[in-house]
C-alpha cells in the first residue's frame, strides 16, 4: 500500500495530517492546509482510513456525501480488533500527526501517557523493612509507606508530594511519552512509527495478546 498522494500533500503543498478516533470509534485521517480540508478518510481500520485520505487528496478533496455511502461503505462504529499498534493507539484516544520537517521530509509525532509505578527495589524495602521512603521519578517526588491490614497482610500506599504533572493526562501519577520520526515518505514514516509503538506502547501498556500480521507492514 503506497500513500503517494499523502507524501505529495506534505512535501509539495505543506499540508498537515491529523489522525484521531471519532465519537463512534472510527479511525479518522484528515489532511489540511491552512485549516482548509484537502483530504479525508474514515474507517474502522486506521490503514484503510489512510488509504481513503490518500485517494481523496488525489481526487481534490471531495464532499463527504459524495464519497461515503456511495464510493465507500459508511460505518458508524469501530472494529473491536486492531490490526496494528498504531490502530490500537488511535483507538485508545491518542493522536498521530504528520507534517513537513525543516529538511523537506515527512515528520511524524505521537505522544501518550503511562503510569508511574513504584520501583521494585523501593517496594521491596517497604515490604521487608517496613520503611517509609521518598523517591523521585521524572522530577516528581513521591512518598511510599507500608500499610498493615487486619488479616496480617502488608501492603503499601503511595502519595504524590511535589513536581510537574502530566500535561497530556493532567495527572501527577502519569508521565508523558513522545516519539518523533522522520523519513522520506509517509509509507516509510508509518512503518517506523509502527515498530516504535509496538515496542514502547502496545507491548508495554496493552493486552499481551499478539497483534495479527498487518497486510501493510508485513510484520
N, C-alpha and C positions, 0 to 999 in steps of 0.2 A: 504494500500500500504506500503510494507516494503522495505527499502533500505539496506538490509543486506550486499550486495556487497560494497556499498559506505562506510558503517561503517567499514567493514574489511579493505578497502583500506586506511582509515585514521589511524585506531588503529594498524593494523598488519604490514602495509608496509609504513606508514608515508607519504602517498600521500596527495596532496592538491587538493581541489576542487574550481574551479572558475566559476562563472556564469556571463553572460553578454548578451546583445542584439546584434544580428548581424546587418549588414548593411540593411538587408531587414526586420529587426524587429523580427526575430526568437529568441526564448529563447535558449541559449546555455549553456550546463553544461560540463565543461572539467575536467577530472581527470588526474593529472600528478605527476610524481615522478622524481626529479632531472631534471626538464624541458623536460622529455620524456612523450609522451602521454600514458596513461594507461586505458583510457576510455573516451567515448564521447557520448553526446546526444543533439539533437536539435529538437524543436517542437514549434508550435505556443503557446503551454501551458507550463509553467515552470515545473509543476509537471510531465508532460509527458516527458519532457527533462531529468528530474532527473531519471525517470524510465528507459529511454533508456540508460543513462550513467551507471546506476546500472547493467543492463543486459550486456552492452558492457564490463564493467570491469570484470565481472564474466566469460565472454567469452574470455578474454585475450587481449582485445583492438583490434578490427578488423579494417581492412582498410575501409575507408568511403564508397567507391563504392560497397563494398560487403554488406553494411547494408542499406543505403538509396537508394530508388528506387528498392530494392529487398525485404528486410525483412520489412522495414518501408516505408510508403509513403514519398516522398521528397517534402517538402514545400519550397516555395521561399519567402513568405511574412508572416507577423504575423497575429494574430487574433485581431479584434477590441474589443473583450470582454475579460476582465481579470476575472479569476475565483478565485483569492485570492489576498491579499495585496502584497505578495512577487512577484507575477507575474506582477502586475502593477508597482512595484518598479523597477524591471529589465527592463520592457518595457519602463520606463521613462529614461533609460540610466545609472542607477546605478548598482553596483555590489554587490554580496553576495559571501563571501569566507569562506571556512571551512578547518580546519586543526587540527592536534592533539595538545591538550593542554599539559602543563607540568605534569599534573596529569593523563595522559593517557586517556583523554576523548575527545569528539568532541567539538571544539571551533569554533563558527560562529561569523563573524563580518560583519557589514553593515554600511555604512555611506552615508550621503546625505547633501544637503544644504537647508536651508529655509530662507526666507526673514526676516530681522529685521524690525519690524513695530514700529512706534512711540507709546509709552504707552498712554492709553486713558486719564489718568489724565493730562499728558502734553499737549495732543491735546486739551483738554477742556480749559486749561489755555490760550492757544494761541488764541483760537476762542472767548473766553469770555473777556479776559483781554488785548488782542492784544499784548501779551508779546513775546519777542524773548528768547528762552530757550535753554540752552546747557544741554544735557543729555547723560548718559552713558549706554551702553549695551555690554556685553561680552568684556569689556576692550576697547571699541571704543567710541569715543566722537562724538556726532552729534549736529548740530545747526538747530533748527526748528524755523521758524518765520512766522508771518501772511502775507498773500498776499491779496490785495484788487483788485477786478475785476470791470470793468466799469459797470457791471449790478448791483453793490451794494453787491454782494455776497462776503463772506470772506472765504478764504481757507488758506492753509499753504504750505510751502516748507521745505524740509529737506536736509541738506548738511553734508556730511562726513567731519570731521575735522582731527581726529588723531586716530591711533590704528591699530591693526593687521587686515589684510584682510582674507577672507575665503581662506583656502589652496585649497579646492576642487573646488570651483567656481571662485577663484581669483577675488572676488567681495567684496567691503567694505560694501555693504548693505545685505550681507548674512552671516549666521552663519553655522558652520559645526556641524552636529549632528551625533553621532555614537552609535551603540549598540553592545554589546558583550554578547554572550550566550554560556554556557557550559552545556552539557548533555551527557548521556552515549552512545546514538546512534544518527545517522543522522536524523532518524524519529523524535525523541523527540526534537532535536535541532531545526528542521524546524517548528515544531508545536509551540514551544515557540517563535521563531522569527516571526511567522505569527501573534501571538497575539500582540507582541510588535509593529510590523509595522502597524497593523490595528489601534492601538490607537495613536501612535506617528507620523506616516507618512500618511497613507491613509485618516483617518478621519479628519486630520488637514489640509492637503495640496491638496487632490484630490477631485474629484467630490463627492457631497453629496449623490449621488445615492448609495444605499446599494449594497454591493458585494453579488453575489449569494453564497449559501452554498456550500462550497468546498467538493467534494467527499472524498478528502484525509483528510482534517482537521475536518470535521464534525461539524463546527460552522460557 
